[in-house]
Amino acid sequence: MRVLNPAPERSGLRSIERNFSRLFPQLDAVRLKACWAGMIDAMPDVVPIVDKVQAIAGLVVATGMSGHGFGIGPGIGRVVADMIQGNQIGHDLTRFRLSRFSDGSAIRPGPAL
């Protein structure tokens, strides 16, 4: 179930079809059969949140990873699994803390900006 389900941008889709046909003229015309759009979960500083929520015991948040690629998925999965199980994380997650948006810290843009 998609909660945030924006409509795809039709002009962009038509452009993809045109460009594909231009790049591969030897192929028959290609028409998109299905398409969807989505939301990018990025934080204001473009740094993910990976943290326990202090106000709700047992809640761990890991979000805002759009733009960081699938490469960090296994590492984040391991870190979050360790957090949930109460194991040593083995990494300093200060930069990824949720409270950076409410504790008065200066927001430092991540390396993607």
Phi and psi in degrees as GROMACS dihedral restraints (atoms count N, CA, C in turn):
[ dihedral_restraints ]
;  ai    aj    ak    al  type     phi  dphi    fc
    3     4     5     6     1   -91.0    20    10
    4     5     6     7     1   120.1    20    10
    6     7     8     9     1   -82.2    20    10
    7     8     9    10     1   -48.6    20    10
    9    10    11    12     1   -98.5    20    10
   10    11    12    13     1   103.2    20    10
   12    13    14    15     1  -127.3    20    10
   13    14    15    16     1    70.3    20    10
   15    16    17    18     1   -69.6    20    10
   16    17    18    19     1   154.7    20    10
   18    19    20    21     1   -74.2    20    10
   19    20    21    22     1   140.9    20    10
   21    22    23    24     1   -63.5    20    10
   22    23    24    25     1   152.4    20    10
   24    25    26    27     1   -80.7    20    10
   25    26    27    28     1   107.8    20    10
   27    28    29    30     1   -60.4    20    10
   28    29    30    31     1   -39.8    20    10
   30    31    32    33     1   -63.6    20    10
   31    32    33    34     1   -37.1    20    10
   33    34    35    36     1   -66.1    20    10
   34    35    36    37     1   -39.0    20    10
   36    37    38    39     1   -66.0    20    10
   37    38    39    40     1   -41.6    20    10
   39    40    41    42     1   -63.1    20    10
   40    41    42    43     1   -37.8    20    10
   42    43    44    45     1   -64.4    20    10
   43    44    45    46     1   -39.7    20    10
   45    46    47    48     1   -61.1    20    10
   46    47    48    49     1   -45.8    20    10
   48    49    50    51     1   -61.1    20    10
   49    50    51    52     1   -45.6    20    10
   51    52    53    54     1   -62.3    20    10
   52    53    54    55     1   -47.4    20    10
   54    55    56    57     1   -65.2    20    10
   55    56    57    58     1   -37.7    20    10
   57    58    59    60     1   -61.8    20    10
   58    59    60    61     1   -46.9    20    10
   60    61    62    63     1   -62.3    20    10
   61    62    63    64     1   -37.7    20    10
   63    64    65    66     1   -68.4    20    10
   64    65    66    67     1   -40.4    20    10
   66    67    68    69     1   -75.0    20    10
   67    68    69    70     1   -28.5    20    10
   69    70    71    72     1  -128.9    20    10
   70    71    72    73     1    65.6    20    10
   72    73    74    75     1   -65.1    20    10
   73    74    75    76     1   -20.2    20    10
   75    76    77    78     1   -72.3    20    10
   76    77    78    79     1   -13.8    20    10
   78    79    80    81     1   -93.6    20    10
   79    80    81    82     1   153.9    20    10
   81    82    83    84     1   -63.8    20    10
   82    83    84    85     1   162.7    20    10
   84    85    86    87     1   -55.7    20    10
   85    86    87    88     1   134.4    20    10
   87    88    89    90     1  -106.7    20    10
   88    89    90    91     1   128.0    20    10
   90    91    92    93     1  -118.1    20    10
   91    92    93    94     1   137.2    20    10
   93    94    95    96     1   -66.5    20    10
   94    95    96    97     1   132.3    20    10
   96    97    98    99     1   -88.2    20    10
   97    98    99   100     1   -37.7    20    10
   99   100   101   102     1  -149.4    20    10
  100   101   102   103     1   153.1    20    10
  102   103   104   105     1  -153.9    20    10
  103   104   105   106     1   159.3    20    10
  105   106   107   108     1  -152.8    20    10
  106   107   108   109     1   161.7    20    10
  108   109   110   111     1  -121.0    20    10
  109   110   111   112     1   167.2    20    10
  111   112   113   114     1  -148.9    20    10
  112   113   114   115     1   177.7    20    10
  114   115   116   117     1  -104.6    20    10
  115   116   117   118     1   144.8    20    10
  117   118   119   120     1   -99.7    20    10
  118   119   120   121     1   122.8    20    10
  120   121   122   123     1   -91.9    20    10
  121   122   123   124     1    91.3    20    10
  123   124   125   126     1  -120.3    20    10
  124   125   126   127     1   140.6    20    10
  126   127   128   129     1   -83.7    20    10
  127   128   129   130     1   160.6    20    10
  129   130   131   132     1   -56.7    20    10
  130   131   132   133     1   -28.6    20    10
  132   133   134   135     1  -100.5    20    10
  133   134   135   136     1     5.1    20    10
  135   136   137   138     1    62.9    20    10
  136   137   138   139     1    25.8    20    10
  138   139   140   141     1  -115.9    20    10
  139   140   141   142     1   130.0    20    10
  141   142   143   144     1   -61.5    20    10
  142   143   144   145     1   162.0    20    10
  144   145   146   147     1  -104.6    20    10
  145   146   147   148     1   126.1    20    10
  147   148   149   150     1  -137.9    20    10
  148   149   150   151     1   100.8    20    10
  150   151   152   153     1  -163.6    20    10
  151   152   153   154     1   159.2    20    10
  153   154   155   156     1   -84.4    20    10
  154   155   156   157     1   141.7    20    10
  156   157   158   159     1   -87.6    20    10
  157   158   159   160     1   112.1    20    10
  159   160   161   162     1   -61.8    20    10
  160   161   162   163     1   -33.3    20    10
  162   163   164   165     1   -77.2    20    10
  163   164   165   166     1   -15.0    20    10
  165   166   167   168     1  -131.7    20    10
  166   167   168   169     1   102.3    20    10
  168   169   170   171     1   -55.8    20    10
  169   170   171   172     1   131.9    20    10
  171   172   173   174     1    87.8    20    10
  172   173   174   175     1    -8.1    20    10
  174   175   176   177     1   -89.9    20    10
  175   176   177   178     1   124.8    20    10
  177   178   179   180     1  -116.8    20    10
  178   179   180   181     1   133.5    20    10
  180   181   182   183     1  -113.2    20    10
  181   182   183   184     1   131.2    20    10
  183   184   185   186     1  -136.6    20    10
  184   185   186   187     1   101.5    20    10
  186   187   188   189     1  -150.7    20    10
  187   188   189   190     1   172.0    20    10
  189   190   191   192     1    82.2    20    10
  190   191   192   193     1    29.0    20    10
  192   193   194   195     1   -96.9    20    10
  193   194   195   196     1     2.1    20    10
  195   196   197   198     1   -60.3    20    10
  196   197   198   199     1   139.0    20    10
  198   199   200   201     1    90.5    20    10
  199   200   201   202     1    -8.0    20    10
  201   202   203   204     1  -100.0    20    10
  202   203   204   205     1    -6.7    20    10
  204   205   206   207     1    81.9    20    10
  205   206   207   208     1   165.9    20    10
  207   208   209   210     1   -73.7    20    10
  208   209   210   211     1   -13.4    20    10
  210   211   212   213     1   -59.7    20    10
  211   212   213   214     1   -31.5    20    10
  213   214   215   216     1   -86.0    20    10
  214   215   216   217     1    -7.8    20    10
  216   217   218   219     1   -54.2    20    10
  217   218   219   220     1   -52.4    20    10
  219   220   221   222     1   -61.1    20    10
  220   221   222   223     1   -41.1    20    10
  222   223   224   225     1   -66.0    20    10
  223   224   225   226     1   -44.6    20    10
  225   226   227   228     1   -64.4    20    10
  226   227   228   229     1   -40.7    20    10
  228   229   230   231     1   -58.4    20    10
  229   230   231   232     1   -42.7    20    10
  231   232   233   234     1   -65.8    20    10
  232   233   234   235     1   -45.1    20    10
  234   235   236   237     1   -61.6    20    10
  235   236   237   238     1   -46.7    20    10
  237   238   239   240     1   -64.9    20    10
  238   239   240   241     1   -41.2    20    10
  240   241   242   243     1   -60.0    20    10
  241   242   243   244     1   -43.0    20    10
  243   244   245   246     1   -64.9    20    10
  244   245   246   247     1   -40.4    20    10
  246   247   248   249     1   -59.7    20    10
  247   248   249   250     1   -47.0    20    10
  249   250   251   252     1   -63.3    20    10
  250   251   252   253     1   -38.1    20    10
  252   253   254   255     1   -83.7    20    10
  253   254   255   256     1    -6.1    20    10
  255   256   257   258     1    78.6    20    10
  256   257   258   259     1    17.9    20    10
  258   259   260   261     1   -82.5    20    10
  259   260   261   262     1   163.5    20    10
  261   262   263   264     1   -63.4    20    10
  262   263   264   265     1   133.5    20    10
  264   265   266   267     1   -82.7    20    10
  265   266   267   268     1   -38.7    20    10
  267   268   269   270     1    81.6    20    10
  268   269   270   271     1     9.6    20    10
  270   271   272   273     1  -141.6    20    10
  271   272   273   274     1   148.5    20    10
  273   274   275   276     1   -85.1    20    10
  274   275   276   277     1   111.2    20    10
  276   277   278   279     1  -100.7    20    10
  277   278   279   280     1    18.1    20    10
  279   280   281   282     1   -53.5    20    10
  280   281   282   283     1   -42.9    20    10
  282   283   284   285     1   -64.1    20    10
  283   284   285   286     1   -22.7    20    10
  285   286   287   288     1   -99.9    20    10
  286   287   288   289     1     8.4    20    10
  288   289   290   291     1   -70.0    20    10
  289   290   291   292     1   143.2    20    10
  291   292   293   294     1   -64.1    20    10
  292   293   294   295     1   -37.8    20    10
  294   295   296   297     1   -67.5    20    10
  295   296   297   298     1    -8.7    20    10
  297   298   299   300     1   -61.6    20    10
  298   299   300   301     1   -19.2    20    10
  300   301   302   303     1   -90.9    20    10
  301   302   303   304     1    -5.0    20    10
  303   304   305   306     1  -133.9    20    10
  304   305   306   307     1    -5.3    20    10
  306   307   308   309     1   -96.5    20    10
  307   308   309   310     1     7.9    20    10
  309   310   311   312     1    87.8    20    10
  310   311   312   313     1     0.4    20    10
  312   313   314   315     1   -65.9    20    10
  313   314   315   316     1   148.4    20    10
  315   316   317   318     1   -70.3    20    10
  316   317   318   319     1   136.3    20    10
  318   319   320   321     1   -83.1    20    10
  319   320   321   322     1   114.3    20    10
  321   322   323   324     1  -101.1    20    10
  322   323   324   325     1   117.3    20    10
  324   325   326   327     1   -59.3    20    10
  325   326   327   328     1   143.1    20    10
  327   328   329   330     1   -72.0    20    10
  328   329   330   331     1   178.2    20    10
  330   331   332   333     1   -67.1    20    10
  331   332   333   334     1   -12.3    20    10
  333   334   335   336     1   -77.0    20    10
  334   335   336   337     1   -13.2    20    10
